[in-house]
């Protein structure tokens, strides 16, 4: 109960984002370095696109987003019984030249989301975990909104079978905002 109260408090009083240029690849590397020192049952692999330009973001809040997404992905992969390099959690960045945006994606090897949960995944207290509070993705959505960033969640499907889930955020780059002010509502 105490954890739930603390997480709700943190969700409710999330400060306004202070957007500035952020090297998303560097931030991902920093966060993954913290995980490298932990003993985890699920390996994490990074696929960082070197062509990524700096994004507009609040580094502290983006670390929180990445941490929430990694924890969810590791929990989902582990609860599905997948604990090998073949079933790792992947963190990807990708430069999307046509839209001048950078995509950050976290992919798991879990069981995916039931359709009813997919539609409500970003609402507070919606969770598939027996010990979850349902605030992790709500915090991600709130931070994404503060960053004027689109966030999407989908099940990953291969040959008609769900092989995990993917959460992606599409960030405005420093160039996009300077060339096209106010266009940070782009699409994935």
TORTORNU-106327 format. One record per residue: x, y, z of N, C-alpha, C in turn. Coordinates in steps of 0.001 Angstrom, whole numbers, plus 500000, padded with zeros to 6 digits. Each point is the difference from the previous one (the first is absolute). Example, Ala and Ser with C-alpha at 12.3 -4.5 7.8 and 13.67 -1.06 7.14 Angstrom:
<loros>
<loro <513190,494310,507800>,<499110,501190,500000>,<500900,501200,500000>>
<loro <499650,501050,499280>,<500820,501190,500060>,<499230,501090,500730>>
</loros>
This chain:
<loros>
<loro <500832,498804,500000>,<499168,501196,500000>,<500872,501254,500000>>
<loro <501091,499950,500790>,<500897,501151,500072>,<500616,500279,498633>>
<loro <500404,498924,499293>,<500584,500171,498675>,<498991,500636,499051>>
<loro <498751,499565,500057>,<498954,500552,499148>,<499813,501490,500280>>
<loro <499960,500374,501238>,<499832,501413,500378>,<501187,500823,499504>>
<loro <501218,499484,500173>,<501186,500718,499552>,<500025,500157,498481>>
<loro <499626,498939,499279>,<499986,500088,498544>,<498925,500958,499518>>
<loro <498843,500009,500637>,<498958,500934,499604>,<500445,501439,500278>>
<loro <500644,500214,501134>,<500502,501334,500329>,<500966,500481,498925>>
<loro <500927,499118,499602>,<500970,500365,498974>,<499309,500280,498670>>
<loro <498966,499214,499669>,<499255,500201,498762>,<499276,501346,500038>>
<loro <499360,500301,501110>,<499164,501205,500110>,<500821,501285,499983>>
<loro <501210,499968,500513>,<500767,501244,500074>,<501218,500014,499082>>
<loro <499881,499355,498884>,<501065,500000,499019>,<500235,501438,499540>>
<loro <501234,500513,500114>,<500248,501396,499620>,<499906,500194,498490>>
<loro <499796,501234,499593>,<499960,500316,498576>,<501358,499686,499384>>
<loro <499972,499494,498781>,<501238,499640,499304>,<500768,501257,499610>>
<loro <501306,499947,500189>,<500885,501069,499540>,<500724,499471,498774>>
<loro <499459,500326,498831>,<500507,499449,498754>,<501284,500686,499567>>
<loro <500997,499159,499667>,<501272,500486,499479>,<500580,498889,499130>>
<loro <501031,500291,499216>,<500580,498956,499154>,<500579,498859,500847>>
<loro <499634,498770,499619>,<500459,498804,500716>,<500496,498981,498978>>
<loro <501171,499449,500246>,<500512,498895,499196>,<499318,498740,500514>>
<loro <498975,499544,499291>,<499205,498866,500454>,<500848,498729,500080>>
<loro <500904,499797,499040>,<500875,498831,500050>,<500870,500024,501257>>
<loro <500529,501160,500344>,<500813,500129,501212>,<499186,499740,501252>>
<loro <498775,500510,500026>,<499130,499784,501148>,<499664,498518,500153>>
<loro <499669,499336,498893>,<499701,498562,500043>,<501230,499240,500501>>
<loro <501169,500345,499497>,<501233,499331,500437>,<500233,500185,501489>>
<loro <499765,501209,500508>,<500160,500269,501439>,<499061,499133,500825>>
<loro <498738,499927,499594>,<499022,499203,500744>,<500373,498516,499934>>
<loro <500387,499534,498829>,<500360,498588,499858>,<501252,499659,500806>>
<loro <500874,500966,500164>,<501189,499790,500835>,<499589,499683,501439>>
<loro <498947,500642,500480>,<499497,499714,501351>,<499470,498575,500085>>
<loro <499330,499548,498953>,<499463,498636,499984>,<501118,498965,499870>>
<loro <501116,500382,499391>,<501111,499064,499813>,<500568,499542,501341>>
<loro <499874,500830,501015>,<500512,499660,501329>,<499027,499155,500804>>
<loro <498765,499852,499506>,<498993,499202,500692>,<500012,498571,499467>>
<loro <499669,499083,500865>,<499816,498624,499558>,<498541,499864,499593>>
<loro <499770,499824,498699>,<498631,499879,499505>,<499834,498664,499284>>
<loro <498815,499470,500063>,<499706,498723,499344>,<499834,500173,498497>>
<loro <499703,501210,499560>,<499737,500261,498586>,<501070,500944,499458>>
<loro <500715,499577,498962>,<501013,500890,499414>,<499352,501156,499244>>
<loro <500729,501111,499933>,<499544,501178,499263>,<501000,500254,498882>>
<loro <499479,500187,498783>,<500842,500310,498848>,<499640,501390,499495>>
<loro <501013,500745,499597>,<499786,501337,499450>,<500308,500000,498509>>
<loro <499158,500657,499246>,<500211,500234,498577>,<499839,501501,499798>>
<loro <501114,500719,500099>,<499960,501455,499963>,<500461,500495,498634>>
<loro <499134,500727,499340>,<500270,500531,498672>,<500941,501196,500129>>
<loro <501228,499907,499459>,<500944,501116,500136>,<499577,501249,499244>>
<loro <499031,499891,499093>,<499536,501156,499234>,<499029,500878,500789>>
<loro <499599,499568,501207>,<499019,500769,500779>,<500527,501380,500355>>
<loro <499158,500985,499770>,<500311,501373,500385>,<499539,500229,501435>>
<loro <500496,501060,500652>,<499501,500319,501342>,<498489,500254,499974>>
<loro <499318,499558,501048>,<498563,500203,500124>,<499737,501076,501035>>
<loro <498782,500531,499974>,<499585,500954,501023>,<499408,499208,501152>>
<loro <500628,500102,501174>,<499502,499228,501119>,<500551,500457,501334>>
<loro <499410,499488,501037>,<500448,500208,501372>,<500728,498715,500399>>
<loro <501333,500058,500140>,<500765,498770,500249>,<499516,499196,501198>>
<loro <499644,500664,501077>,<499544,499289,501199>,<498703,499235,499727>>
<loro <499068,500645,499330>,<498736,499355,499704>,<500171,498883,498967>>
<loro <500891,500193,499042>,<500234,498958,499003>,<500656,498778,500639>>
<loro <500836,500207,500995>,<500563,498865,500744>,<498875,499222,500699>>
<loro <499043,500720,500564>,<498868,499362,500662>,<499179,499182,499002>>
<loro <499762,500560,498827>,<499269,499290,498950>,<500730,498703,499646>>
<loro <501297,500118,499740>,<500767,498827,499599>,<500034,498956,501108>>
<loro <500164,500443,501223>,<500006,499062,501132>,<498649,499278,500099>>
<loro <498896,500736,499925>,<498669,499374,500075>,<499807,498980,498882>>
<loro <500389,500370,498784>,<499817,499098,498868>,<500889,498761,500112>>
<loro <501238,500189,500450>,<500896,498851,500171>,<499488,499053,501080>>
<loro <499546,500550,501107>,<499482,499153,501081>,<498793,499198,499524>>
<loro <499086,500665,499295>,<498820,499299,499474>,<500415,498903,499026>>
<loro <500929,500321,499109>,<500432,499032,498989>,<500713,498815,500642>>
<loro <500835,500259,500985>,<500704,498914,500677>,<499007,499135,500775>>
<loro <499054,500621,500687>,<498976,499244,500733>,<499172,499132,499059>>
<loro <499594,500573,498856>,<499174,499253,499042>,<500774,498826,499412>>
<loro <501255,500227,499666>,<500825,498941,499413>,<500252,498893,501010>>
<loro <500309,500395,501220>,<500266,499008,501046>,<498740,499204,500352>>
<loro <498851,500679,500091>,<498767,499295,500370>,<499555,499034,498907>>
<loro <500460,500226,498759>,<499693,499077,498904>,<500963,498814,499988>>
<loro <500957,500015,500931>,<500955,498902,500092>,<501159,500115,499035>>
<loro <500199,501172,499435>,<501089,500208,499045>,<501166,500702,500692>>
<loro <501106,499289,500113>,<501160,500573,500690>,<501293,499662,499269>>
<loro <500000,500176,498684>,<501195,499717,499216>,<500265,501170,499061>>
<loro <501192,499991,499396>,<500356,501072,499069>,<499025,500045,498824>>
<loro <499451,498844,499635>,<499031,499929,498908>,<498730,500778,500349>>
<loro <499673,500060,501280>,<498783,500679,500457>,<500351,501201,500879>>
<loro <500914,500807,499550>,<500431,501145,500790>,<499018,501164,499832>>
<loro <500195,500996,500834>,<499317,501284,499840>,<500890,500826,499077>>
<loro <499379,500663,499033>,<500778,500838,499087>,<499589,501465,500151>>
<loro <501007,500862,499987>,<499791,501448,500009>,<500583,500502,498688>>
<loro <499164,500685,499233>,<500431,500469,498689>,<499779,501498,499866>>
<loro <500944,500645,499322>,<499765,501360,499528>,<500081,499949,498484>>
<loro <499256,500897,499369>,<499978,500007,498541>,<499768,501421,499517>>
<loro <500848,500444,499077>,<499833,501296,499360>,<499005,499824,498863>>
<loro <498931,500786,500041>,<498957,499950,498974>,<500129,501250,499128>>
<loro <500817,499909,498996>,<500330,501165,499173>,<498784,500674,499372>>
<loro <499029,499251,499445>,<498860,500676,499352>,<499221,500932,500937>>
<loro <499948,499654,501293>,<499252,500835,500942>,<500918,500826,500901>>
<loro <501312,499836,499837>,<500996,500698,500831>,<499745,499745,501483>>
<loro <499712,498741,500334>,<499731,499624,501382>,<500861,498807,500370>>
<loro <500099,499774,501296>,<500736,498849,500527>,<499014,499129,500763>>
<loro <500025,498705,499698>,<499123,499048,500683>,<500818,499226,501025>>
<loro <499444,499897,501200>,<500538,499155,501065>,<498995,498877,500203>>
<loro <500468,498749,499924>,<499110,498848,500169>,<500590,499038,501017>>
<loro <499127,499429,500818>,<500373,498935,500922>,<499126,498808,499651>>
<loro <500657,498874,499700>,<499310,498789,499555>,<500249,498892,501007>>
<loro <498947,499281,500354>,<500166,498875,500919>,<499667,498701,499293>>
<loro <500242,498907,500691>,<499689,498664,499488>,<498974,499331,500904>>
<loro <499044,500783,500452>,<498954,499486,500880>,<498835,499437,499226>>
<loro <498863,499974,500653>,<498789,499438,499390>,<499151,501055,499307>>
<loro <500441,501251,500020>,<499220,501070,499402>,<498878,500440,500922>>
<loro <499183,500905,499500>,<498897,500552,500784>,<498670,499473,499479>>
<loro <499079,499669,500901>,<498634,499701,499543>,<499421,501240,499321>>
<loro <499134,499808,499037>,<499433,501115,499226>,<499362,501064,500905>>
<loro <499293,499574,501036>,<499343,500955,500906>,<501024,500871,500728>>
<loro <501159,499443,500324>,<501050,500759,500689>,<500691,500948,499017>>
<loro <500235,499548,498777>,<500646,500860,498993>,<499271,501328,499847>>
<loro <498675,499951,500035>,<499202,501213,499822>,<500089,500945,501199>>
<loro <500383,499471,501161>,<500011,500811,501224>,<501368,500016,500683>>
<loro <501035,499557,499316>,<501309,499776,500621>,<500581,501229,500697>>
<loro <499668,501178,499520>,<500590,501211,500573>,<499148,500640,501097>>
<loro <498894,499363,500340>,<499163,500512,501085>,<500585,499571,501344>>
<loro <499923,500879,501006>,<500486,499605,501329>,<499257,498768,500525>>
<loro <500737,499152,500663>,<499509,498793,500683>,<499627,498860,499062>>
<loro <500285,500120,498716>,<499776,498892,499076>,<501293,499200,499941>>
<loro <499940,498719,500355>,<501199,499173,500024>,<499652,498542,499738>>
<loro <500993,499276,499505>,<499866,498552,499844>,<500819,499267,501051>>
<loro <500734,500743,500804>,<500881,499398,501010>,<499231,499764,501299>>
<loro <500304,498891,500642>,<499339,499714,501273>,<500478,500958,501096>>
<loro <501235,500488,499876>,<500527,500919,501008>,<500188,501409,499458>>
<loro <499488,500280,498835>,<500164,501318,499395>,<498986,501001,500520>>
<loro <500385,501283,499917>,<499093,501072,500425>,<499225,500587,498830>>
<loro <500465,499750,498784>,<499336,500568,498838>,<500330,501453,499768>>
<loro <501109,500469,500577>,<500383,501400,499814>,<501206,500172,499079>>
<loro <500731,498943,499711>,<501202,500109,499174>,<499728,500579,498625>>
<loro <499062,499416,499265>,<499688,500514,498670>,<499225,501318,500060>>
<loro <499256,500225,501072>,<499320,501293,500163>,<501032,501118,500142>>
<loro <501076,499736,500722>,<501086,500979,500135>,<500671,500215,498650>>
<loro <500244,498918,499268>,<500594,500115,498669>,<499135,500899,499118>>
<loro <498693,499779,500002>,<499080,500797,499176>,<499998,501462,500432>>
<loro <500005,500230,501291>,<499992,501382,500505>,<501274,500732,499576>>
<loro <501133,499334,500107>,<501267,500611,499585>,<500013,500199,498485>>
<loro <499505,499035,499239>,<499934,500143,498544>,<499153,501215,499623>>
<loro <498878,500177,500672>,<499148,501158,499731>,<500742,501305,500291>>
<loro <500744,500027,501097>,<500784,501195,500355>,<501045,500307,498926>>
<loro <500495,498964,499352>,<501008,500156,498951>,<499370,500173,498613>>
<loro <498667,500067,499944>,<499291,500094,498717>,<500470,498877,499076>>
<loro <500070,498806,500590>,<500522,498819,499317>,<498914,498950,499911>>
<loro <499922,499357,498875>,<499040,498912,499811>,<500560,498727,500631>>
<loro <499144,499265,500692>,<500390,498714,500574>,<498988,498957,499537>>
<loro <500534,498861,499546>,<499142,498926,499493>,<500390,498693,500651>>
<loro <499019,499133,500155>,<500233,498670,500544>,<499305,498995,499078>>
<loro <500742,498961,499627>,<499457,498960,499124>,<500525,498646,500438>>
<loro <499261,498975,499650>,<500504,498641,500152>,<500851,499687,498779>>
<loro <501090,499302,500219>,<500860,499537,498914>,<499494,498627,499565>>
<loro <499744,499865,498709>,<499413,498760,499484>,<500912,499443,498907>>
<loro <500242,498694,500061>,<500788,499300,498988>,<499251,498726,499629>>
<loro <499702,499845,498730>,<499276,498828,499510>,<498689,499770,500773>>
<loro <499287,501089,500287>,<498714,499906,500671>,<500077,499779,501503>>
<loro <501201,499949,500554>,<500165,499749,501432>,<500630,501223,500681>>
<loro <499450,500388,501147>,<500544,501126,500745>,<501320,499579,500633>>
<loro <501049,500785,499716>,<501335,499683,500516>,<500518,501066,500964>>
<loro <499132,500910,500400>,<500402,501040,500934>,<499243,501285,499755>>
<loro <500492,501058,500618>,<499384,501319,499846>,<501083,501018,499678>>
<loro <499579,501133,499471>,<500919,501091,499672>,<499350,501318,500386>>
<loro <500772,500827,500699>,<499572,501363,500305>,<500984,500925,499298>>
<loro <499478,500957,499243>,<500848,500911,499230>,<499594,501444,500260>>
<loro <501015,500859,500036>,<499773,501441,500111>,<500689,500663,498827>>
<loro <499378,501012,499428>,<500545,500714,498853>,<500290,501437,500425>>
<loro <501296,500349,500018>,<500438,501293,500527>,<500335,500991,498896>>
<loro <499668,501263,500265>,<500457,501077,499129>,<501510,500155,500196>>
<loro <500683,500309,498911>,<501431,500262,500100>,<500218,501497,500143>>
<loro <501202,500350,500374>,<500340,501409,500134>,<499853,500679,498642>>
<loro <500398,499328,498921>,<499894,500576,498658>,<498550,500199,499605>>
<loro <499145,499008,500255>,<498586,500119,499631>,<499381,501214,500679>>
<loro <500262,500171,501273>,<499386,501099,500745>,<500557,501346,499551>>
<loro <501288,500064,499626>,<500569,501285,499587>,<499566,500376,498577>>
<loro <499823,499001,499130>,<499591,500265,498622>,<498479,500172,499902>>
<loro <499269,499171,500789>,<498543,500020,499947>,<499451,500186,501414>>
<loro <500100,501183,500581>,<499531,500211,501379>,<498544,499565,500164>>
<loro <499751,499318,501121>,<498641,499591,500327>,<499569,498721,499316>>
<loro <500937,499292,499327>,<499616,498785,499273>,<500348,498748,500786>>
<loro <500010,500082,501293>,<500415,498841,500798>,<498888,498976,500163>>
<loro <498938,500098,499218>,<498908,499033,500084>,<500097,498951,498897>>
<loro <501152,499793,499382>,<500153,499070,498887>,<499507,498608,500304>>
<loro <500022,499153,499000>,<499532,498639,500160>,<501153,499029,499905>>
<loro <499711,498766,500378>,<501012,498953,499915>,<500177,499541,498580>>
</loros>
